[in-house]
Amino acid sequence: MDITGLLVDFIKQLNGLVWGPLMLVLILGTGLVLMIGLKGLPIAKLGYGFKMLWRGRDSKSKEEGDISPFNALMTSLAATIGTGNIAGVATAIFLGGPGALFWMWMTALVGMATKYSEAVLAVHFRETDENGNKVGGPMYYIKNGLSSRFAWLGTAFAIFGALAGFGIGNTIQANSVADVLSSNLGVSPLATGIVMAVLVAMVLLGGIKRIAVVAGKLVPFMAISYVLAGIVILAMHASMLPAAFELIFTHAFTPIAATGGFAGAAVWAAIRFGVARGVFSNEAGLGSAPIAHAAAKTDSPVRQGTIAMMGTFIDTIIVCSITGLVIIVSGAWTSGETGATLSSLAFESVLPGLGGVIVSFGLCIFAFTTILGWSIYGEKCVEFLFGVRAITPFRVLWIVAVPIGATANLSFIWLVADTLNALMALPNLIALLLLSPVVFKLTKDYFSKS
């Protein structure tokens, strides 16, 4: 076996280990502990979260921070609404059957408590760097909230976060765009990579403030457009929705037999791929989103937390559900296709000549904003490790990685991204559990006054 083969084999084994039963229990268990400790607040305060989000559009606020609370969420959504919502959902259904969508929902519901807690801690324990910018996230709430013997966890998170960014937030996004443009329009993957690299460079060099402004415009537009297209398709297939939901709920708990090009799947596969792709999509528990929320102009960690939890709701409960339901009601899930090609086939089969274009355009915009959003995460992790002097070299590497990702092997990139996701989540989940009393106290104090 050559070196490449050995590397792939090693990462496959590591992936199986880090995404084993223990990790799934830790992700869902942490969310459940936080949801119970918060007395179901993320679900009960859903309306309040939307209200705070709408009020948070004011970019002229005199509160401390660099970007508006609304744009902080849009920056985190820019990073989360990406290929996970199109290719990730399709991959989950291809590998785990329709039941995987149910486990994506479960991951999202408890993930709202996780995302809320991450943002509360990020704002509460944030710092101001040498450039005068607010910085925060798991590495800072581990450093400032836990004793010095846990410092290595913060360093581990920053290392995994910086590396994960090049997988989940950069190369995999560029690769998915190159794949869909190559198969649909015959565009060279290298050409796609170069054009994307130039566009990323134009925004990235302006730092978090420029990225937040771009995200604040692009994210709402792309998410609403994609959701509306999906709703049109579901309305056209309204009579098939009850059967689709029956498939989802039945096969979340019972195996599904092979049919058409679908190979069949065990219940474990539905849980494993539903949770893994759910986390990949909404990133609850990964610790990435709180890095963006730490920069928000706010003096209230709890208020920003209620805004942050809306990200998981919008990403998975709304956008991922649209993709999953379209794939199921169109019957495309039995075609044997996977990834973005499966999503494209589902939309195209219902809206010939238009469906594939919607998915292709949506994927390109989603992936572009994900590369921008994740550049913030990687940059702040690198800054934590090496200081502000590392920012410029990181940005150059980030731009160079885009065309490399566009021309690389898709399956290997998915595997690496999936593995790094889990490695990144571990230090963050441990910190969330240890710091949960801080979250509960801040929440109780805030709502007892309001």
Buried (B, 14 or more C-beta within 10 A) or exposed (E): EEEEEEEBEEBEEBBEEBBEEEBBEBBBBBBBBBBEBBEEBBBEBBEBBBEBBEEBEEBEBEEEBBBBBBBBBBBBBBBBBBBBBBBBBBBBBBBBBBBBBBBBBBBBBBBBBBBBBBBBBBBBBBEEBEEEBBBBBBBBBBBBBBEEEBEEBBBBBBBBBBBBBBBBBBBBBBBBBBBBBBBBEEBEBEBBBBBBBEBBBEBBEEBBBBBBBBBBEBBBEBBEBBBEBBEBBBEEBEEBBEEBBEBBBBBBEEBBEEEEBBBEBBBEBBBBBBBBBBBBBBBBBBBBBBBBBBBBBBEBBBBBBBBBBBBBBBBBBBBBBBBBBBBBBBBBBBBEBBBBBBBBBBBBBBBEEEBBBBBBBBBBBBBBBBBBBBBBBBBBBBBBBBEBEBBEEBBEBBBEBBBBBBBBEBEBBBBBBBBBBBBBBBBBBBBBBBBBEBBBEBBBEBEEEE
